Amino acid sequence: MEFRPCIDIHNGKVKQIVGSSLKDQGDAAKENFVADHDSTYYAKLYAEHHLKGGHIILLNGQDSTYYEATRQQALNALKAYPGGMQVGGGITAENAARFIAAGASHVIVTSYVFQKGEIRTDRLKLLDESVGKEHVVLDVSCKKKDGAYYIVTDRWQTMTDIEVCPSLLSDLAEYCDEFLIHAVDVEGKNRGIEVELIKTLADFTKVPITYAGGVHSFEDLEMLRKIGKGKIHVTIGSALDLFGGQLSFEKVKEFCEE
């Protein structure tokens, strides 16, 4: 189990938010933490600790007045840690190569390929042509409905009818190098992990999976390690002391390396 760090950027600032509260209208979100440091600070910290595979997420849409400031923060972080982090938020086949050239190891894609209840395999193929599947991470962020988990898109605002299950992941793995899976119902709420979702993911081995959402204790991490059979990686946001939480960044890193 690897610790994958994060840099979430909203309205030009590094933040931790409640994922389900994000709204494009008014660029609004319920904030758990707004950093005094910029993205470069965090990217350099992760580089110093040799933590790879973390993600930088742009939380503003491209039509937002804050988008350019958010994008610049992302580019600054990539420059500070070239090849060390992934980037997501508004990624398409048209702009993916620019982020790879700017230093991203991978681009993270959701809404571009999951649209109106269908999977756009044509766009998955375009991404492969643009940067190669070895540079693509698919973000299958999801919410629970009627006992199952369904992909949400548009910065977690739009529910789809695409159920997250092993057969779906197996099909999608043909087009990507990794999965990033946000449990949106618990994202940023610091209340515990989505155990049922992790059970769904535990036996999938085609490509790596990073889980995000609700980790707030070392008991959560131990449970994730046990249920995920040590194969599912983890990212932690609001609960980490770097972002005002109670979990030590250093101790989380050591725990995951054990």
HELIX and SHEET records of a PDB file:
HELIX    1   1 GLY A   19  SER A   21  5                                   3    
HELIX    2   2 GLN A   25  ASP A   27  5                                   3    
HELIX    3   3 SER A   39  GLU A   48  1                                  10    
HELIX    4   4 TYR A   67  ALA A   80  1                                  14    
HELIX    5   5 ALA A   96  ALA A  101  1                                   6    
HELIX    6   6 THR A  121  VAL A  131  1                                  11    
HELIX    7   7 LYS A  133  HIS A  135  5                                   3    
HELIX    8   8 PRO A  166  LEU A  172  1                                   7    
HELIX    9   9 ALA A  173  TYR A  175  5                                   3    
HELIX   10  10 VAL A  195  LEU A  201  1                                   7    
HELIX   11  11 PHE A  218  ILE A  227  1                                  10    
HELIX   12  12 ASP A  241  PHE A  243  5                                   3    
HELIX   13  13 PHE A  249  GLU A  257  1                                   9    
SHEET    1   A10 GLU A  31  VAL A  34  0                                        
SHEET    2   A10 LYS A  13  ILE A  17 -1                                        
SHEET    3   A10 CYS A   6  HIS A  10 -1                                        
SHEET    4   A10 GLY A  54  LEU A  58  1                                        
SHEET    5   A10 MET A  85  GLY A  88  1                                        
SHEET    6   A10 HIS A 106  VAL A 109  1                                        
SHEET    7   A10 VAL A 136  ASP A 139  1                                        
SHEET    8   A10 GLU A 178  HIS A 182  1                                        
SHEET    9   A10 ILE A 209  ALA A 212  1                                        
SHEET   10   A10 ILE A 232  THR A 235  1                                        
SHEET    1   B 2 PHE A 114  GLN A 115  0                                        
SHEET    2   B 2 GLU A 118  ILE A 119 -1                                        
SHEET    1   C 3 CYS A 142  LYS A 145  0                                        
SHEET    2   C 3 ALA A 148  THR A 153 -1                                        
SHEET    3   C 3 THR A 158  GLU A 163 -1                                        
END                                                                             
